[in-house]
Amino acid sequence: MSDTMQPFYCGTQYMDWQSANCDRCKKGTDWSNMPPAFRCDIEEALSLAAIREGSIPLPIAEQEKQL
């Protein structure tokens, strides 16, 4: 059994989710700083997954289910 999971089918699905959720959240990333300052573990894990292999740790996936 893997300790990671792939939450999105493709990058476009991730971007749609981020736009509908993270971009509207008060804990969303502060893009005015470089490097960006993540304020949310879920958004950070999803963003890193988008530029890596697409998987996030299961504990993060469990948090995401509770949203």
mmCIF file of the N, C-alpha and C atoms, coordinates in Angstrom:
data_MODEL
# 
_entry.id   MODEL 
# 
loop_
_atom_site.group_PDB 
_atom_site.id 
_atom_site.type_symbol 
_atom_site.label_atom_id 
_atom_site.label_alt_id 
_atom_site.label_comp_id 
_atom_site.label_asym_id 
_atom_site.label_entity_id 
_atom_site.label_seq_id 
_atom_site.pdbx_PDB_ins_code 
_atom_site.Cartn_x 
_atom_site.Cartn_y 
_atom_site.Cartn_z 
_atom_site.occupancy 
_atom_site.B_iso_or_equiv 
_atom_site.pdbx_formal_charge 
_atom_site.auth_seq_id 
_atom_site.auth_comp_id 
_atom_site.auth_asym_id 
_atom_site.auth_atom_id 
_atom_site.pdbx_PDB_model_num 
ATOM 1   N N  . MET A 1 1  ? 0.842   -1.191 0.000   1.00 0.00 ? 1  MET A N  1 
ATOM 2   C CA . MET A 1 1  ? 0.000   0.000  0.000   1.00 0.00 ? 1  MET A CA 1 
ATOM 3   C C  . MET A 1 1  ? 0.884   1.251  0.000   1.00 0.00 ? 1  MET A C  1 
ATOM 4   N N  . SER A 1 2  ? 0.519   2.199  -0.818  1.00 0.00 ? 2  SER A N  1 
ATOM 5   C CA . SER A 1 2  ? 1.291   3.429  -0.958  1.00 0.00 ? 2  SER A CA 1 
ATOM 6   C C  . SER A 1 2  ? 0.912   4.430  0.135   1.00 0.00 ? 2  SER A C  1 
ATOM 7   N N  . ASP A 1 3  ? 1.862   5.268  0.495   1.00 0.00 ? 3  ASP A N  1 
ATOM 8   C CA . ASP A 1 3  ? 1.592   6.313  1.478   1.00 0.00 ? 3  ASP A CA 1 
ATOM 9   C C  . ASP A 1 3  ? 1.333   7.658  0.807   1.00 0.00 ? 3  ASP A C  1 
ATOM 10  N N  . THR A 1 4  ? 1.057   7.610  -0.501  1.00 0.00 ? 4  THR A N  1 
ATOM 11  C CA . THR A 1 4  ? 0.691   8.801  -1.267  1.00 0.00 ? 4  THR A CA 1 
ATOM 12  C C  . THR A 1 4  ? -0.508  8.489  -2.155  1.00 0.00 ? 4  THR A C  1 
ATOM 13  N N  . MET A 1 5  ? -1.104  9.530  -2.698  1.00 0.00 ? 5  MET A N  1 
ATOM 14  C CA . MET A 1 5  ? -2.200  9.359  -3.663  1.00 0.00 ? 5  MET A CA 1 
ATOM 15  C C  . MET A 1 5  ? -2.179  10.515 -4.647  1.00 0.00 ? 5  MET A C  1 
ATOM 16  N N  . GLN A 1 6  ? -2.754  10.269 -5.814  1.00 0.00 ? 6  GLN A N  1 
ATOM 17  C CA . GLN A 1 6  ? -2.821  11.294 -6.854  1.00 0.00 ? 6  GLN A CA 1 
ATOM 18  C C  . GLN A 1 6  ? -4.245  11.860 -6.862  1.00 0.00 ? 6  GLN A C  1 
ATOM 19  N N  . PRO A 1 7  ? -4.434  13.104 -6.389  1.00 0.00 ? 7  PRO A N  1 
ATOM 20  C CA . PRO A 1 7  ? -5.777  13.649 -6.238  1.00 0.00 ? 7  PRO A CA 1 
ATOM 21  C C  . PRO A 1 7  ? -6.434  14.144 -7.531  1.00 0.00 ? 7  PRO A C  1 
ATOM 22  N N  . PHE A 1 8  ? -5.629  14.411 -8.563  1.00 0.00 ? 8  PHE A N  1 
ATOM 23  C CA . PHE A 1 8  ? -6.188  14.954 -9.797  1.00 0.00 ? 8  PHE A CA 1 
ATOM 24  C C  . PHE A 1 8  ? -5.768  14.129 -10.994 1.00 0.00 ? 8  PHE A C  1 
ATOM 25  N N  . TYR A 1 9  ? -6.629  14.086 -11.982 1.00 0.00 ? 9  TYR A N  1 
ATOM 26  C CA . TYR A 1 9  ? -6.358  13.342 -13.207 1.00 0.00 ? 9  TYR A CA 1 
ATOM 27  C C  . TYR A 1 9  ? -5.266  14.008 -14.040 1.00 0.00 ? 9  TYR A C  1 
ATOM 28  N N  . CYS A 1 10 ? -5.273  15.347 -14.044 1.00 0.00 ? 10 CYS A N  1 
ATOM 29  C CA . CYS A 1 10 ? -4.310  16.080 -14.859 1.00 0.00 ? 10 CYS A CA 1 
ATOM 30  C C  . CYS A 1 10 ? -4.086  17.469 -14.258 1.00 0.00 ? 10 CYS A C  1 
ATOM 31  N N  . GLY A 1 11 ? -3.135  18.186 -14.807 1.00 0.00 ? 11 GLY A N  1 
ATOM 32  C CA . GLY A 1 11 ? -2.821  19.519 -14.314 1.00 0.00 ? 11 GLY A CA 1 
ATOM 33  C C  . GLY A 1 11 ? -3.957  20.508 -14.460 1.00 0.00 ? 11 GLY A C  1 
ATOM 34  N N  . THR A 1 12 ? -4.737  20.369 -15.514 1.00 0.00 ? 12 THR A N  1 
ATOM 35  C CA . THR A 1 12 ? -5.868  21.269 -15.722 1.00 0.00 ? 12 THR A CA 1 
ATOM 36  C C  . THR A 1 12 ? -6.910  21.081 -14.624 1.00 0.00 ? 12 THR A C  1 
ATOM 37  N N  . GLN A 1 13 ? -7.153  19.843 -14.229 1.00 0.00 ? 13 GLN A N  1 
ATOM 38  C CA . GLN A 1 13 ? -8.097  19.576 -13.148 1.00 0.00 ? 13 GLN A CA 1 
ATOM 39  C C  . GLN A 1 13 ? -7.602  20.211 -11.848 1.00 0.00 ? 13 GLN A C  1 
ATOM 40  N N  . TYR A 1 14 ? -6.303  20.129 -11.603 1.00 0.00 ? 14 TYR A N  1 
ATOM 41  C CA . TYR A 1 14 ? -5.714  20.775 -10.422 1.00 0.00 ? 14 TYR A CA 1 
ATOM 42  C C  . TYR A 1 14 ? -5.908  22.286 -10.477 1.00 0.00 ? 14 TYR A C  1 
ATOM 43  N N  . MET A 1 15 ? -5.611  22.905 -11.623 1.00 0.00 ? 15 MET A N  1 
ATOM 44  C CA . MET A 1 15 ? -5.745  24.360 -11.745 1.00 0.00 ? 15 MET A CA 1 
ATOM 45  C C  . MET A 1 15 ? -7.191  24.801 -11.540 1.00 0.00 ? 15 MET A C  1 
ATOM 46  N N  . ASP A 1 16 ? -8.161  24.025 -12.035 1.00 0.00 ? 16 ASP A N  1 
ATOM 47  C CA . ASP A 1 16 ? -9.571  24.344 -11.814 1.00 0.00 ? 16 ASP A CA 1 
ATOM 48  C C  . ASP A 1 16 ? -9.898  24.307 -10.320 1.00 0.00 ? 16 ASP A C  1 
ATOM 49  N N  . TRP A 1 17 ? -9.406  23.277 -9.631  1.00 0.00 ? 17 TRP A N  1 
ATOM 50  C CA . TRP A 1 17 ? -9.663  23.142 -8.198  1.00 0.00 ? 17 TRP A CA 1 
ATOM 51  C C  . TRP A 1 17 ? -9.028  24.292 -7.433  1.00 0.00 ? 17 TRP A C  1 
ATOM 52  N N  . GLN A 1 18 ? -7.782  24.608 -7.766  1.00 0.00 ? 18 GLN A N  1 
ATOM 53  C CA . GLN A 1 18 ? -7.075  25.691 -7.087  1.00 0.00 ? 18 GLN A CA 1 
ATOM 54  C C  . GLN A 1 18 ? -7.794  27.024 -7.287  1.00 0.00 ? 18 GLN A C  1 
ATOM 55  N N  . SER A 1 19 ? -8.249  27.273 -8.486  1.00 0.00 ? 19 SER A N  1 
ATOM 56  C CA . SER A 1 19 ? -8.952  28.516 -8.785  1.00 0.00 ? 19 SER A CA 1 
ATOM 57  C C  . SER A 1 19 ? -10.250 28.626 -7.988  1.00 0.00 ? 19 SER A C  1 
ATOM 58  N N  . ALA A 1 20 ? -10.960 27.528 -7.858  1.00 0.00 ? 20 ALA A N  1 
ATOM 59  C CA . ALA A 1 20 ? -12.241 27.531 -7.153  1.00 0.00 ? 20 ALA A CA 1 
ATOM 60  C C  . ALA A 1 20 ? -12.082 27.501 -5.638  1.00 0.00 ? 20 ALA A C  1 
ATOM 61  N N  . ASN A 1 21 ? -10.921 27.101 -5.144  1.00 0.00 ? 21 ASN A N  1 
ATOM 62  C CA . ASN A 1 21 ? -10.742 26.938 -3.704  1.00 0.00 ? 21 ASN A CA 1 
ATOM 63  C C  . ASN A 1 21 ? -9.616  27.804 -3.138  1.00 0.00 ? 21 ASN A C  1 
ATOM 64  N N  . CYS A 1 22 ? -8.389  27.491 -3.475  1.00 0.00 ? 22 CYS A N  1 
ATOM 65  C CA . CYS A 1 22 ? -7.232  28.180 -2.876  1.00 0.00 ? 22 CYS A CA 1 
ATOM 66  C C  . CYS A 1 22 ? -7.207  29.667 -3.195  1.00 0.00 ? 22 CYS A C  1 
ATOM 67  N N  . ASP A 1 23 ? -7.518  30.027 -4.419  1.00 0.00 ? 23 ASP A N  1 
ATOM 68  C CA . ASP A 1 23 ? -7.466  31.434 -4.810  1.00 0.00 ? 23 ASP A CA 1 
ATOM 69  C C  . ASP A 1 23 ? -8.501  32.283 -4.074  1.00 0.00 ? 23 ASP A C  1 
ATOM 70  N N  . ARG A 1 24 ? -9.528  31.659 -3.540  1.00 0.00 ? 24 ARG A N  1 
ATOM 71  C CA . ARG A 1 24 ? -10.588 32.391 -2.836  1.00 0.00 ? 24 ARG A CA 1 
ATOM 72  C C  . ARG A 1 24 ? -10.462 32.301 -1.316  1.00 0.00 ? 24 ARG A C  1 
ATOM 73  N N  . CYS A 1 25 ? -9.514  31.505 -0.850  1.00 0.00 ? 25 CYS A N  1 
ATOM 74  C CA . CYS A 1 25 ? -9.365  31.241 0.581   1.00 0.00 ? 25 CYS A CA 1 
ATOM 75  C C  . CYS A 1 25 ? -8.484  32.293 1.242   1.00 0.00 ? 25 CYS A C  1 
ATOM 76  N N  . LYS A 1 26 ? -8.830  32.675 2.470   1.00 0.00 ? 26 LYS A N  1 
ATOM 77  C CA . LYS A 1 26 ? -8.009  33.660 3.190   1.00 0.00 ? 26 LYS A CA 1 
ATOM 78  C C  . LYS A 1 26 ? -6.627  33.115 3.528   1.00 0.00 ? 26 LYS A C  1 
ATOM 79  N N  . LYS A 1 27 ? -6.465  31.782 3.483   1.00 0.00 ? 27 LYS A N  1 
ATOM 80  C CA . LYS A 1 27 ? -5.162  31.176 3.735   1.00 0.00 ? 27 LYS A CA 1 
ATOM 81  C C  . LYS A 1 27 ? -4.405  30.893 2.439   1.00 0.00 ? 27 LYS A C  1 
ATOM 82  N N  . GLY A 1 28 ? -4.900  31.405 1.330   1.00 0.00 ? 28 GLY A N  1 
ATOM 83  C CA . GLY A 1 28 ? -4.244  31.196 0.040   1.00 0.00 ? 28 GLY A CA 1 
ATOM 84  C C  . GLY A 1 28 ? -2.847  31.788 0.007   1.00 0.00 ? 28 GLY A C  1 
ATOM 85  N N  . THR A 1 29 ? -2.053  31.332 -0.904  1.00 0.00 ? 29 THR A N  1 
ATOM 86  C CA . THR A 1 29 ? -0.662  31.750 -1.032  1.00 0.00 ? 29 THR A CA 1 
ATOM 87  C C  . THR A 1 29 ? -0.531  33.240 -1.283  1.00 0.00 ? 29 THR A C  1 
ATOM 88  N N  . ASP A 1 30 ? 0.447   33.841 -0.626  1.00 0.00 ? 30 ASP A N  1 
ATOM 89  C CA . ASP A 1 30 ? 0.777   35.247 -0.842  1.00 0.00 ? 30 ASP A CA 1 
ATOM 90  C C  . ASP A 1 30 ? 1.768   35.305 -2.007  1.00 0.00 ? 30 ASP A C  1 
ATOM 91  N N  . TRP A 1 31 ? 1.249   35.560 -3.198  1.00 0.00 ? 31 TRP A N  1 
ATOM 92  C CA . TRP A 1 31 ? 2.085   35.584 -4.401  1.00 0.00 ? 31 TRP A CA 1 
ATOM 93  C C  . TRP A 1 31 ? 2.853   36.882 -4.562  1.00 0.00 ? 31 TRP A C  1 
ATOM 94  N N  . SER A 1 32 ? 2.665   37.827 -3.649  1.00 0.00 ? 32 SER A N  1 
ATOM 95  C CA . SER A 1 32 ? 3.401   39.094 -3.759  1.00 0.00 ? 32 SER A CA 1 
ATOM 96  C C  . SER A 1 32 ? 4.854   38.934 -3.292  1.00 0.00 ? 32 SER A C  1 
ATOM 97  N N  . ASN A 1 33 ? 5.137   37.881 -2.557  1.00 0.00 ? 33 ASN A N  1 
ATOM 98  C CA . ASN A 1 33 ? 6.508   37.600 -2.117  1.00 0.00 ? 33 ASN A CA 1 
ATOM 99  C C  . ASN A 1 33 ? 7.149   36.575 -3.032  1.00 0.00 ? 33 ASN A C  1 
ATOM 100 N N  . MET A 1 34 ? 8.440   36.702 -3.218  1.00 0.00 ? 34 MET A N  1 
ATOM 101 C CA . MET A 1 34 ? 9.176   35.693 -3.975  1.00 0.00 ? 34 MET A CA 1 
ATOM 102 C C  . MET A 1 34 ? 10.326  35.197 -3.121  1.00 0.00 ? 34 MET A C  1 
ATOM 103 N N  . PRO A 1 35 ? 10.400  33.931 -2.810  1.00 0.00 ? 35 PRO A N  1 
ATOM 104 C CA . PRO A 1 35 ? 9.469   32.889 -3.238  1.00 0.00 ? 35 PRO A CA 1 
ATOM 105 C C  . PRO A 1 35 ? 8.120   33.045 -2.536  1.00 0.00 ? 35 PRO A C  1 
ATOM 106 N N  . PRO A 1 36 ? 7.056   32.496 -3.152  1.00 0.00 ? 36 PRO A N  1 
ATOM 107 C CA . PRO A 1 36 ? 5.725   32.608 -2.568  1.00 0.00 ? 36 PRO A CA 1 
ATOM 108 C C  . PRO A 1 36 ? 5.677   32.018 -1.159  1.00 0.00 ? 36 PRO A C  1 
ATOM 109 N N  . ALA A 1 37 ? 4.876   32.616 -0.319  1.00 0.00 ? 37 ALA A N  1 
ATOM 110 C CA . ALA A 1 37 ? 4.737   32.151 1.057   1.00 0.00 ? 37 ALA A CA 1 
ATOM 111 C C  . ALA A 1 37 ? 3.456   31.331 1.200   1.00 0.00 ? 37 ALA A C  1 
ATOM 112 N N  . PHE A 1 38 ? 3.608   30.017 1.292   1.00 0.00 ? 38 PHE A N  1 
ATOM 113 C CA . PHE A 1 38 ? 2.440   29.160 1.491   1.00 0.00 ? 38 PHE A CA 1 
ATOM 114 C C  . PHE A 1 38 ? 1.943   29.317 2.917   1.00 0.00 ? 38 PHE A C  1 
ATOM 115 N N  . ARG A 1 39 ? 0.624   29.440 3.078   1.00 0.00 ? 39 ARG A N  1 
ATOM 116 C CA . ARG A 1 39 ? 0.013   29.559 4.399   1.00 0.00 ? 39 ARG A CA 1 
ATOM 117 C C  . ARG A 1 39 ? -0.878  28.368 4.713   1.00 0.00 ? 39 ARG A C  1 
ATOM 118 N N  . CYS A 1 40 ? -0.877  27.383 3.814   1.00 0.00 ? 40 CYS A N  1 
ATOM 119 C CA . CYS A 1 40 ? -1.764  26.231 3.961   1.00 0.00 ? 40 CYS A CA 1 
ATOM 120 C C  . CYS A 1 40 ? -1.014  24.961 3.529   1.00 0.00 ? 40 CYS A C  1 
ATOM 121 N N  . ASP A 1 41 ? -1.009  23.950 4.389   1.00 0.00 ? 41 ASP A N  1 
ATOM 122 C CA . ASP A 1 41 ? -0.323  22.691 4.077   1.00 0.00 ? 41 ASP A CA 1 
ATOM 123 C C  . ASP A 1 41 ? -0.911  22.007 2.848   1.00 0.00 ? 41 ASP A C  1 
ATOM 124 N N  . ILE A 1 42 ? -2.225  22.083 2.700   1.00 0.00 ? 42 ILE A N  1 
ATOM 125 C CA . ILE A 1 42 ? -2.891  21.426 1.569   1.00 0.00 ? 42 ILE A CA 1 
ATOM 126 C C  . ILE A 1 42 ? -2.467  22.082 0.261   1.00 0.00 ? 42 ILE A C  1 
ATOM 127 N N  . GLU A 1 43 ? -2.557  23.398 0.200   1.00 0.00 ? 43 GLU A N  1 
ATOM 128 C CA . GLU A 1 43 ? -2.184  24.097 -1.029  1.00 0.00 ? 43 GLU A CA 1 
ATOM 129 C C  . GLU A 1 43 ? -0.705  23.872 -1.367  1.00 0.00 ? 43 GLU A C  1 
ATOM 130 N N  . GLU A 1 44 ? 0.143   23.886 -0.360  1.00 0.00 ? 44 GLU A N  1 
ATOM 131 C CA . GLU A 1 44 ? 1.568   23.656 -0.604  1.00 0.00 ? 44 GLU A CA 1 
ATOM 132 C C  . GLU A 1 44 ? 1.805   22.257 -1.178  1.00 0.00 ? 44 GLU A C  1 
ATOM 133 N N  . ALA A 1 45 ? 1.186   21.241 -0.589  1.00 0.00 ? 45 ALA A N  1 
ATOM 134 C CA . ALA A 1 45 ? 1.365   19.867 -1.073  1.00 0.00 ? 45 ALA A CA 1 
ATOM 135 C C  . ALA A 1 45 ? 0.836   19.704 -2.494  1.00 0.00 ? 45 ALA A C  1 
ATOM 136 N N  . LEU A 1 46 ? -0.316  20.310 -2.786  1.00 0.00 ? 46 LEU A N  1 
ATOM 137 C CA . LEU A 1 46 ? -0.883  20.212 -4.131  1.00 0.00 ? 46 LEU A CA 1 
ATOM 138 C C  . LEU A 1 46 ? -0.023  20.945 -5.154  1.00 0.00 ? 46 LEU A C  1 
ATOM 139 N N  . SER A 1 47 ? 0.500   22.099 -4.782  1.00 0.00 ? 47 SER A N  1 
ATOM 140 C CA . SER A 1 47 ? 1.359   22.858 -5.692  1.00 0.00 ? 47 SER A CA 1 
ATOM 141 C C  . SER A 1 47 ? 2.651   22.110 -5.993  1.00 0.00 ? 47 SER A C  1 
ATOM 142 N N  . LEU A 1 48 ? 3.242   21.534 -4.972  1.00 0.00 ? 48 LEU A N  1 
ATOM 143 C CA . LEU A 1 48 ? 4.462   20.754 -5.180  1.00 0.00 ? 48 LEU A CA 1 
ATOM 144 C C  . LEU A 1 48 ? 4.182   19.505 -6.016  1.00 0.00 ? 48 LEU A C  1 
ATOM 145 N N  . ALA A 1 49 ? 3.038   18.884 -5.778  1.00 0.00 ? 49 ALA A N  1 
ATOM 146 C CA . ALA A 1 49 ? 2.668   17.703 -6.571  1.00 0.00 ? 49 ALA A CA 1 
ATOM 147 C C  . ALA A 1 49 ? 2.504   18.070 -8.042  1.00 0.00 ? 49 ALA A C  1 
ATOM 148 N N  . ALA A 1 50 ? 1.980   19.268 -8.299  1.00 0.00 ? 50 ALA A N  1 
ATOM 149 C CA . ALA A 1 50 ? 1.752   19.693 -9.684  1.00 0.00 ? 50 ALA A CA 1 
ATOM 150 C C  . ALA A 1 50 ? 3.054   19.828 -10.471 1.00 0.00 ? 50 ALA A C  1 
ATOM 151 N N  . ILE A 1 51 ? 4.145   20.156 -9.791  1.00 0.00 ? 51 ILE A N  1 
ATOM 152 C CA . ILE A 1 51 ? 5.419   20.292 -10.503 1.00 0.00 ? 51 ILE A CA 1 
ATOM 153 C C  . ILE A 1 51 ? 6.290   19.050 -10.361 1.00 0.00 ? 51 ILE A C  1 
ATOM 154 N N  . ARG A 1 52 ? 5.819   18.092 -9.590  1.00 0.00 ? 52 ARG A N  1 
ATOM 155 C CA . ARG A 1 52 ? 6.550   16.830 -9.425  1.00 0.00 ? 52 ARG A CA 1 
ATOM 156 C C  . ARG A 1 52 ? 5.779   15.719 -10.111 1.00 0.00 ? 52 ARG A C  1 
ATOM 157 N N  . GLU A 1 53 ? 5.579   14.617 -9.414  1.00 0.00 ? 53 GLU A N  1 
ATOM 158 C CA . GLU A 1 53 ? 4.934   13.447 -10.024 1.00 0.00 ? 53 GLU A CA 1 
ATOM 159 C C  . GLU A 1 53 ? 3.417   13.427 -9.860  1.00 0.00 ? 53 GLU A C  1 
ATOM 160 N N  . GLY A 1 54 ? 2.847   14.385 -9.136  1.00 0.00 ? 54 GLY A N  1 
ATOM 161 C CA . GLY A 1 54 ? 1.399   14.485 -9.012  1.00 0.00 ? 54 GLY A CA 1 
ATOM 162 C C  . GLY A 1 54 ? 0.802   13.865 -7.769  1.00 0.00 ? 54 GLY A C  1 
ATOM 163 N N  . SER A 1 55 ? 1.626   13.314 -6.883  1.00 0.00 ? 55 SER A N  1 
ATOM 164 C CA . SER A 1 55 ? 1.121   12.645 -5.684  1.00 0.00 ? 55 SER A CA 1 
ATOM 165 C C  . SER A 1 55 ? 1.305   13.510 -4.440  1.00 0.00 ? 55 SER A C  1 
ATOM 166 N N  . ILE A 1 56 ? 0.372   13.339 -3.500  1.00 0.00 ? 56 ILE A N  1 
ATOM 167 C CA . ILE A 1 56 ? 0.457   14.021 -2.214  1.00 0.00 ? 56 ILE A CA 1 
ATOM 168 C C  . ILE A 1 56 ? 0.450   12.970 -1.104  1.00 0.00 ? 56 ILE A C  1 
ATOM 169 N N  . PRO A 1 57 ? 0.989   13.298 0.072   1.00 0.00 ? 57 PRO A N  1 
ATOM 170 C CA . PRO A 1 57 ? 0.968   12.362 1.191   1.00 0.00 ? 57 PRO A CA 1 
ATOM 171 C C  . PRO A 1 57 ? -0.463  12.087 1.656   1.00 0.00 ? 57 PRO A C  1 
ATOM 172 N N  . LEU A 1 58 ? -0.724  10.864 2.103   1.00 0.00 ? 58 LEU A N  1 
ATOM 173 C CA . LEU A 1 58 ? -2.073  10.513 2.561   1.00 0.00 ? 58 LEU A CA 1 
ATOM 174 C C  . LEU A 1 58 ? -2.589  11.400 3.693   1.00 0.00 ? 58 LEU A C  1 
ATOM 175 N N  . PRO A 1 59 ? -1.764  11.805 4.667   1.00 0.00 ? 59 PRO A N  1 
ATOM 176 C CA . PRO A 1 59 ? -2.297  12.708 5.703   1.00 0.00 ? 59 PRO A CA 1 
ATOM 177 C C  . PRO A 1 59 ? -2.859  14.016 5.128   1.00 0.00 ? 59 PRO A C  1 
ATOM 178 N N  . ILE A 1 60 ? -2.245  14.537 4.084   1.00 0.00 ? 60 ILE A N  1 
ATOM 179 C CA . ILE A 1 60 ? -2.757  15.745 3.423   1.00 0.00 ? 60 ILE A CA 1 
ATOM 180 C C  . ILE A 1 60 ? -4.068  15.421 2.718   1.00 0.00 ? 60 ILE A C  1 
ATOM 181 N N  . ALA A 1 61 ? -4.143  14.266 2.068   1.00 0.00 ? 61 ALA A N  1 
ATOM 182 C CA . ALA A 1 61 ? -5.370  13.859 1.378   1.00 0.00 ? 61 ALA A CA 1 
ATOM 183 C C  . ALA A 1 61 ? -6.526  13.730 2.364   1.00 0.00 ? 61 ALA A C  1 
ATOM 184 N N  . GLU A 1 62 ? -6.253  13.247 3.560   1.00 0.00 ? 62 GLU A N  1 
ATOM 185 C CA . GLU A 1 62 ? -7.292  13.126 4.581   1.00 0.00 ? 62 GLU A CA 1 
ATOM 186 C C  . GLU A 1 62 ? -7.791  14.503 5.007   1.00 0.00 ? 62 GLU A C  1 
ATOM 187 N N  . GLN A 1 63 ? -6.896  15.492 5.116   1.00 0.00 ? 63 GLN A N  1 
ATOM 188 C CA . GLN A 1 63 ? -7.309  16.857 5.447   1.00 0.00 ? 63 GLN A CA 1 
ATOM 189 C C  . GLN A 1 63 ? -8.202  17.412 4.355   1.00 0.00 ? 63 GLN A C  1 
ATOM 190 N N  . GLU A 1 64 ? -7.833  17.123 3.113   1.00 0.00 ? 64 GLU A N  1 
ATOM 191 C CA . GLU A 1 64 ? -8.576  17.639 1.952   1.00 0.00 ? 64 GLU A CA 1 
ATOM 192 C C  . GLU A 1 64 ? -10.009 17.112 1.953   1.00 0.00 ? 64 GLU A C  1 
ATOM 193 N N  . LYS A 1 65 ? -10.214 15.870 2.365   1.00 0.00 ? 65 LYS A N  1 
ATOM 194 C CA . LYS A 1 65 ? -11.554 15.285 2.409   1.00 0.00 ? 65 LYS A CA 1 
ATOM 195 C C  . LYS A 1 65 ? -12.468 16.036 3.368   1.00 0.00 ? 65 LYS A C  1 
ATOM 196 N N  . GLN A 1 66 ? -11.876 16.642 4.390   1.00 0.00 ? 66 GLN A N  1 
ATOM 197 C CA . GLN A 1 66 ? -12.668 17.320 5.405   1.00 0.00 ? 66 GLN A CA 1 
ATOM 198 C C  . GLN A 1 66 ? -13.109 18.713 4.981   1.00 0.00 ? 66 GLN A C  1 
ATOM 199 N N  . LEU A 1 67 ? -12.605 19.213 3.870   1.00 0.00 ? 67 LEU A N  1 
ATOM 200 C CA . LEU A 1 67 ? -12.974 20.560 3.414   1.00 0.00 ? 67 LEU A CA 1 
ATOM 201 C C  . LEU A 1 67 ? -14.395 20.608 2.911   1.00 0.00 ? 67 LEU A C  1 
# 
